[in-house]
Amino acid sequence: MTDSLVLQVWQLKDPTHLPALLAEDATFSSPVADYHGRDRAAHLLATIATVLDSVHQTRQWTDGPQGIFAFAARFADEELQGVLREELSESGELTHVTLFLRPYRVLRAAIAEMARRLEDSPPPRAAQVARITYSQG
């Protein structure tokens, strides 16, 4: 792992290939909640790409399939600093992405904007455990 896969998507603001980067059972841990499953994780990561501007990676620390990536970005003309932790499967798919952002004042405003955007475009529902029912008859 050399550069953040997620930051590359955010920089390009083109999340169309995000699902292909994520494992089927991927988890995205945001500052607000955890989102399980490829579709939910991709939706949230894609929405973040529409909220953040001027994303650029500033540092990286990698160890095999795990990487920690520091970055700077802008939201509403305010600077944010963040850290992404990415974990890859043996096949190179993202299995877990964790996002940390600061400062809190700007993060709080960005969270409010995310909430507005997610009202207009909610994430897919979480996968439900299938229940088999048997009927007598």
Secondary structure, DSSP 8 states (H G I E B T S, - for coil): --S-HHHHHHHHT-GGGHHHHEEEEEEEE-SS-EEESHHHHHHHHHHHHHH-EEEEEEEEEEETTEEEEEEEEEETTEEEEEEEEEEE-TTS-EEEEEEEEE-HHHHHHHHHHHHHHHHHS----------------
